[in-house]
Amino acid sequence: MSKIKFYQGNNLPLEMHKVRIIQKLNLIPVDQRLKAMSEAGNNTFLLRNRDVFLDMLTDSGTNAMSDNQLAAMMQADDSYAGSETFFRLEAKLTEIFGTRFFLPAHQGRACEHIISKVFVKPGSVIPMNYHFTTTKSHITLCGGRVEEVFADEALKVKSDHPFKGNIDIDKLVDLIEKEGPENIPFVRMEAGTNLIGGQPFSLENLRQVREVCDKYGILLVLDASLLADNLYFIKKREEACKDMSIREITRAMADLCDIIYFSARKLGCVRGGGICTDSPELADKMRELVPLYEGFLTYGGMSVREMEALAVGLEETMDEDMINQGPEFIACMVKELERRGIPVVTPAGGLGCHVDAMAFVDHVPQHQYPAGALAAALYIVSGVRGMERGTLSEQRDEDGNEVFSNMELVRLALPRRVFTYSQVMYTVDRLTWLYENRKLIGGLRFVEEPKVLRFFFGRLEPVSDWQIKLVEKFKEDFGGSL
Ligand SMILES: *Cc1c(COP(=O)(O)O)cnc(C)c1O
C-alpha cells in the first residue's frame, strides 16, 4: 500500500521529515538582480550564489542530508587502505543490489570514464534509452557512438505515458541486427532519464531489454544516478509492482543488470560515486583503472566521511517516505503550473520541473535561445536560478551553423528534501506573472561564444532593451522591488 500522505482534498504533498538545520537565504531587489544577470552574461551558470534566492540549477550535490547521515560521518575510518568505512559501504551495496564487488569513484562521470575505457573501442555502438552529457562525451572520446532507441512518446512535451524513459524494444533489436552484436559492448539504461525531464522506465521494460541482451550476448549497464526517483515511479505507476517494497523493486532491477554505476551526488544525497557488479571477471577488468584515475580501491577519490554518509543515504533510499519528497513536490509544481495554463513537460518526472520555453515564449525565434531568455527573465523577476536545456546547450556543427534542439526547456531542479511548499509556490507565482507578461520577454545573442561547452561559460546580451521594460512592469505590478 502506498504510504503517501496528503492533506484531505487539497493534494498537498506532505514532508515526512522536519527541518533541524537551516541556511539563510538572500533575496536581493529586482534592480540588483537585473545587474547580476547582466554581469553574468545572461547565463545562469555564471551567477554568484549570494545573488540567488532559490537555487534550482541542479540536483547534483545539493540534496539535503539527514541527521543520521551527518552522524555517520563522525565514525569514518580515515585509513588509506583497508578502511572500515569502505567495507561498511560495500556491505550496504551488496545488501541492496546483491552485487559482491564495488569500485569507488569520485563522481558519476568518473565511473563512465572507467567503463568506457574498458569496454568501448573505436567503432563501438552503445544503444541507450537516452544519453547524458558526460556519458556521451566519454563514449565518443573512446571512439564509440551513442544510439538512442527511445519510444516516440519520449520527446512529446505533453504526454500521459507513465514511462517515457523506456527503450523501444523493436528499435533496439533492429539496431543490434544492423550494427552486429560484436560491435555492441553493452546496452545502457539510464534510470530517470535526466535530459528528457527525469522520466522513468518500467521494470517490465528492463526485463525485455535483458532478454534482448541475453539473446545477443550483450552486457546490460544501468546508470543508477537517478534511481531513487525511478524506483518511486515504478512503485506508483507500474501495476505489477504496486505491492512490492522499494527494496524488492531495487533488487529485481539490479538482478537484471551486469554493471550498475551511479553518481552519489544524486543517489544517496552525498558527493561521490561508484561501480557495482556481481561478476568477478567484469570487476577485474575495471579494477586497475581505479587507483590510476580515482584513488586507492578503498576510497576512489571520495572522502571517507561522504562514504559513511552514502551507506546511510542508500539505506534511506529504500524508504518510500524518504524518496517521495522530490517526485511529489515536482508533481505538485507541475500540476499548479498546468492549472494556470503554463506549458510544462508532463507527466511530472524526477529531479525537477521542466518549463516548455518553445511554447512559453513562442515569439522568440530559436536562434535567439528562447530557453536561455526565459531562464534569464525568471531570475530577474524572482531570484530563482534555473538551467537552460535547449539550443544554447547544443554545439554548432562543423560549418558553424546552429544545431536547433528538439526541445527548448528551462529546468527548475528541486534538490531532494531542500525546498518547502511555500518556496515552490513562490516560484509558481512568479512564473505565472511572467507568463502573463511573456510578450515582454525578448531573445539573447552571444557576445562571447566558447567553442566547447558554450552553455557553461558563454556570455550573452539581450537583443533589445526588453529586460529594462520587464523590470519596469514588474515594479509597477508588485509595488515594490522584491
Ligand atoms: C549527474 C549524472 C551523471 C554524472 O554524474 P556526476 O556525479 O555529475 O559526474 C551521470 N548520469 C546521470 C543520469 C546523471 O544524472
The ligand as an ORCA input file, in Angstrom:
! r2SCAN-3c Opt
* xyz 0 1
  C      24.623     13.561    -12.951
  C      24.579     12.369    -13.788
  C      25.752     11.737    -14.219
  C      27.131     12.290    -13.893
  O      27.364     12.285    -12.536
  P      28.385     13.359    -11.854
  O      28.433     12.925    -10.439
  O      27.789     14.703    -12.056
  O      29.677     13.198    -12.556
  C      25.634     10.616    -14.996
  N      24.421     10.120    -15.329
  C      23.279     10.707    -14.942
  C      21.978     10.117    -15.336
  C      23.309     11.843    -14.163
  O      22.164     12.437    -13.796
*
